[in-house]
Amino acid sequence: MKTNIITTILAATTALAADLPAIPETSIAVKKELLFSDDFESAEPAKPWHKVVPTFAFEKGALKGTQTRDVTIPAADGKPEQKAHAAVHGLEIPTKDSVVEVRIRFEGATMIDVEFDDRKYTGAHYGHLCRAQVRLNGVTIIDERDGGMKNEIREMRDDPAKKAEVAALLKGRQVTYPAKLETGKWYTLVVETVGDEMRVTLDGKPAGYLKSSGIAHATKSKIELGVAGKDGYFDDIKVWNAAPIARP
């Protein structure tokens, strides 16, 4: 999750409010079996959890994420460059269609997200597929597999002459909806992912929607939680298999 790259893409491709897709008022997914849940009250992390980009801590019955790689450190003394990156904590919970529900709280964080990856997929950087990002002022949904993390597009971005072509390829691959959240308050975030659609709600209210081909990737092998800034909290996470709801 390269926050500097995502920020650039966000600035270049976010749809204007008047052009945003209508968010379905009701769920697009029906929950099937519960695959995983965690209230973070256990003294030991559940087995599926693993570190991706530190630091996260289990603190007072919640999962706390704090970004520590907040600036890029140039290569020196034989050590490679270390890119700025959000803190990321992962779950080995394979899904195709799913509903992820989790409570989130901002305590200095600038962004909290739920991300889907497939590390075996080589067509996009690090197997990034799609994600839902929440900020205090908005909700962004991104198709990364066929958008900004697609290898061909990443290579083209290095050529200034292809700026217009890149912008055209990124069109429709992400959207940002306005929101108004408060620091220190818990919100229930639900991310429904079925077929090529992703729908987001906050406290049961529609907050974002995107239909894009990369979301339909069939082997979402990992779910990752991300935090940019200091600090962001997660609690009471649940993950269900899901099926699309028939809609007119």
N, C-alpha and C positions, 0 to 999 in steps of 0.2 A: 504494500500500500504506500505509494510514493506521494506524499501529500503535496509536494511542490508541483508534480506533474498533474495531479488531479485538479489542483487549484487553477493551473493554466487552462486545462480543458474546460473546467467549469466556467471560467470567465469568457471563453471563446464560444461556447456552444449552448449555454443556458437559454431555454426558450423564454420569450417575453410572456408576461402573465396572461395577456389576451390570447396567446397561442397554445396555452397549456391544455393537454388532453383532459377531458372531463373525468373525474375520479368516480368509479362506480360507487354508488351509495351503499350497496350491500356487499358482503363478502364474495370474492371470486373463487374461494376454495372451501371445500368441506373437509373437516379434520377426520383423519382415519386413526391409526394406532399411535399412541404416545411413544415416541422413540427415546426421549430423554427429558429429565427435569432435574433442577438443582435449586435449592433455596439458600445454598452457601452457609448452612448452619453446621456442617460437618467440620471436624478438626482437620481432616485430610481432603484434598481436592478429589473429585470423582475421577475415575480412570480416564475417561475420554478427553479431559482437559490437558492441554500442553502449551508451553510457551512458544510463541512465534517471534515477536519482537518485544522484549521486556520494556517496562516493568508492570506487572500486575501483582496484586496481593489480595488474599482472602482476609477481609477486615470487617469485624463486627457484623457478621451475617450477610455480607455483600462482597461482590468482586470489584475491586478498585483498580482502575487503570490510570497510569501517569506517563505521559510522554517524556522520555529523557533524551532521545535522539532528536533534539529540536533544531539543531543546526548541522549543516554538512561539514564534516571534518576532512580536509584535503589529505591526499596520500602523503606519507612522510615516514622516514626511517624504515623503509621496507614494508610498511603497512599500507593496505589498500585504502582508497577513499571510503569513508563511511557516510552514506547519504542520510539526511534528515528523514525521519520516518515515524509515523504514529506508533503507539504501543498497540500490540496485537496479541490476543489470546485465542487459541483455537480449540475446536471440538472435532473429533473424528466421528462425525455422524453423517454417513452417506445418505443423500436424498436426491430425488428428482423433482417432485412437487412437494411443497411443505408449507407449514405454518410455524413461524417462530414468534413466540411471545416472550417479552422480557421487560422488566421495569428498569428505567434509566433515570439518572439524576446528574445534572451538571453542577460541578463544584470547582469551576475554573476551566473546565474542558471547553475547547472551541468546536469540537465535533465528536459525536459518538455514532458508531455504525455497526451494521450487521452485514457480513460479506459472505459470498459463496465462491469457493475455489475448486479446481480440479488440478492437482499438482502433476498429474500424468498428461494433461493436455498441453501440447507444445505450441499451439497456434497463438497463444497470448502470453504476455510476460508473467512468469511465475504461476501460470494456470489461473489467473484472475478471470472470473466470469461475470459477476454482477453484484451490486451492493445497494443498500439503502443507508444514506447518511442523514443524521439529524444534527442541526445546529439550532442555536437559540432563535434564529430568525428565518429558518427554512428547512425543508426536507428535499433532499436530492436523491434520485434513483438513477443508477448508471448501468448501462450494458457495457461492460469492459471487454468481454470476449470479442465482440465485433465492433468495438469502439476504440477508446484511447489506449487500451492495453494490447490490442491486436498487433502482432509483430510488424506487419507491413506498414501500418499507420505510424507506429513508433519510429521506424526507420525514415519514413517520409518527413516526419516533423523536423529532422535535422537539416532539411533542405528548404531554405527560405522561399525558393521558387515554387514550392509545392504547397504553400500556405493555404491557398484557395481550395486546392484539391483535398487537402486534409479536412478543412472546414466542411466541405460537402460530404465527405465520408462520415464525419462525426454527427451530421445532422440527424436528429431523432434518436440518438443513442443515449441521451440523458435529459432529464428535466429537473427543474427546481421549483418547488411550490413555496409560497410565503408561509411562515409560521411565527408564533409568538410564544416562546417558552421562557420560564423563569429559572434562574439559578437556585439550587437548594430544594427544588420541588421534584417529587417522583412523578414520572409519566409512564404509562403502559404503552410500549411500542409493540405493534404487531406487524410482521412482514409476511404477506401471503405471496407465494411464488408458485404459479401453475402455468404450464406450457410456456409461452413467450411473454407472459404478463407478470408484473409485480405490483402489488397494491400495499400501501402503508397506511396504518391508522395510529393515532395518538389518543389515548384515553377513549377509544371507541369511535373517534371522529375521523372521517376520511382525510388523509394528509398528503397522499401522493400516489401516482399511478404511471406506469410505463409499459408499453408493449413494444418489444424489440427482440430480434432473433436470437441474440446471445443468451438471453434469459432462459431460453428453452434447452440449454445444454443438459443432456440427459444424465450425466454423472457428476453431480455436485458432491464431491467426496468430503468436503470440509465446510464447516461453518466457523467464521471467525468474527470476534468482537474487537472493535478498534476504538481507541481514544486518542485524539489529538489535544495537546494542551494539558493542563493540570487543574483538577482531577475529574474523572468520570466514573460513575458507579453503575453496576448492573446487579439485579436481584431477581429471584423467582423466574428463572428461564425455563421455558417449556418448548419442546420441538415435536411436532406431529408430522407424520406422513399425511399427504393430502391428495385430493382429487379435484379437478375443476368442477365448478357448479355450472350447469347448463343455463345459458342466458339467451334471451331473445336476440 
